[in-house]
Amino acid sequence: MIVRSWPARALLALMSLALWLAPGPSLAADVDLPAPQTEGGMGLFEALKKRSSVPGGDFSLAEVTLGELSTVLWAASGLNRGQTGWTVPMAEGLAPYVRIYVAGQEGTFRYDWGGHRLVEVSGENIKARIGGPAFIRKAFYVLVLTTDREILGQLVRGGKDRQDEFAQVLAGAMTQDIYLAAAALSLGTRYIHSMNVEAVKSALGLGPDDYPIALMLLGK
């Protein structure tokens, strides 16, 4: 018995050592997005005709690829004429003053328009706890549009109310570009205004004067 039991104990010890040395579960990390599609594809008037909101939670389980996400994010705020023009109106032509966050199964990210990449906020999937309709969690990605008070304060004079007006107008332009890009890529999307504002602010680590403006669901 002693001879037979020693290899078992040794094997358990080796297994324990291997588990201790093995890396822990992988967390979300910054993601460099592939180049967006900026040529070809569906014509504008066809995209306008097909632009629509997905009813309820009618999303399939199909994956939205990083390439598709890249194109949608570029359409929402991207530079479209080198360093001189944007896909949306901007105050003084400078940096966007509405941020876009991406919530998905892999974690939560902030879209960095300058580097065209996703910057990790956390490894948590927050879709189920940001409030609003329960079907939000069925979307493959949830895009969260928020104010960026730091940039608004630099660009927009006239106090917080005036800054909020600028942010709302810009968010409206962004959501329309997301609708058109989603239609051109045969993706489903839906504008959502109802959410748990405090839960979103907490999950994204927003400043005390910043707030989420809208959610855009993205799926297939």
N, C-alpha and C positions, 0 to 999 in steps of 0.2 A: 504493500500500500504506500509506503513512504517513497519508494522508487517511482511509482506511477504518479504520485501527487506532485512531485517536485516540478516536472515540466509544466503542469497546469498553473502552479503558482508563478513560475517564471514567465509564462505566457501572459498571465494577467498583469504582471508587473510591467512587461514590455508594452502591452496595450495601453496601460495607464500612462506610461511615459510618452507614448506616441500621441495620445490625446492631449496631454499637457503641452507638448511641443507644437502641436498643430495650430495653425492660425484660427482665430475665432471666425464667426460668420461675417461674410463680407458686407460692408455698409455702402451706402450710396456715396458716390464721389463726383467731383466735377466732370462734366461730359462735354467734349468738343463735338459740336454738331457738324454733320456733313454740309457741304455747300447747298444752299436752297435751289430749287428749280425756279429759274427766272425767265425762261424762254419756252416757246411752244405751248402745248397743252390746250385746254378749253378756251374758246373765245369769250370775250367779256359779256356779250349779250346772252350767250348760252348759260354762262355762270350766273348772271342775274336772274335768268328764268328758273334755274335749278336751286338758287339760294333758298333755304328753308330751315325751319327748326325741327329737330327730331322730336316726334311726339312722345311725351312721357319718358319712360326709361327704355325706349325701343332701340337699344344698342346691342350689337352682337358681341361675342367674345373675341372677335378677330383683333389682332394687334395693329396699332398705329405705329408705323416704323419711325425710326429716328429721322429718316429722310423726309417723311411727310410732316412730322412735327417741326423739323427745321424750316420747311417752306412756309408753314402756317405762321410760325413765330416771325420769320422775316417779313411776311406780308403784313403782320400786325404793326411793326414799327421800323422795319429795316431801311437802311440806306439803299436807294435805288439808282443814284446817279453819282457813283463814286463817293466822295465825301461832301457832296453839295446838296443832296436832296433826300427827302424821306418819303415813305409810302403813306405818311399821315401828316397833317399840318402840325408845325412846331413853332412855339414862341421864339422869335429871333433866330430861328433855324438851328438852335443848339440842342443839347441832349434831351431825350424824352423825359417828361415829368410824370409819367404813369409807368409804374413797374409791372412786369408780367411774371407771375410765379407759375410753376408747373407742378402739379400734384399727381403722382402716379404710384403704381405698385412698388417701384424701386425707391421711392422717397420723395422729398419735396425740394424744389430747386428754384432759384431766381434766374431769369433769362438775362444774360449779359449781352446787350445788343452790340457793344463795341467789339467784343471778341467772338460774337456769335456762338455762345456756349452756354451751358447750364452750370450754375454755381450751386453747390450743395447747401441747403439750409438745414436739412436733417434727413436721417434715414427712415423717417416715419411716413407711412401712407396715411394722410390726413383726410382722405375723401369721405370717410364714414363719419367724421365728427365735426365737419364744418357747417353742419346744419342745412336748413332748407329741405327740399324734397328728398325722400329716401333714395330715389333712383339716381341721384348724383353719383353714388359709388359705382354704378354700372358703366359709366363712361371710362374709357381707357385712360384718358388724361382729363384733368380739370385745370383750366387756365384761370388764374386769379389776377384780376387787374386791380391795382391799388394806387393810391396817390404816392408821390415822392416829394414830401414837404421840403426837403433840403433843396432840391432843384427848383421847385415852385417858388420858394422864397427868394431865390437868386434872380429868377426871370420875370416873375409876375408881381407887379406892384398893385397896391390897393387893398391889402389885407386878406384874411383867410377866405372870406366869401368869394372874392374875385379869383383867388387861386383855385378854389373848388370849382368855379365855373369853367376855368380853363381845363382842369382835369377831367370834368364830366364830358366836355366837348371832345377832347382827345380820346377818351375811353370809347365814346360813341363811334369815332372814326376807326379805331382799332377793331372794335367788334364787327363792324361792317366788312373790313378787310379779311377778318377771320372767316366770316360767312362765305365770302367770295372764294377765298383760297380753299376752304373745305369743299365747296361745291366743285371747284375745278379738279380736286384730287379724289372726288367721289367719297368724301368723308362725311360723317354726320356731326352736327354741332347744334348747340342750343344755348341761348342767352338765359342766365338765371340771375335774378336780382335778390331773391329771398335766400338768406344765409344767416348763420350765427356769427355776427360781426365780431364779438369778443373772442370766440373760439378761433376764428380766422386770424385775428390780430395776434393772439397768443401763439398759434402754430407757426406763423411767419416771422414773429419777432418784430412787428411793426412798431414804430415810434408812437408816442402818445397822441400826436396830432395827425397821424396817418390812418387811413381806413380803407377797407376793400370797397371797390366800386361795383364790381360785377364778376360773375363767374361765366366762363364759356366752356361747356362740356364738349369733348372731342372724342369721337369713336367711329365705329363702322357698323 
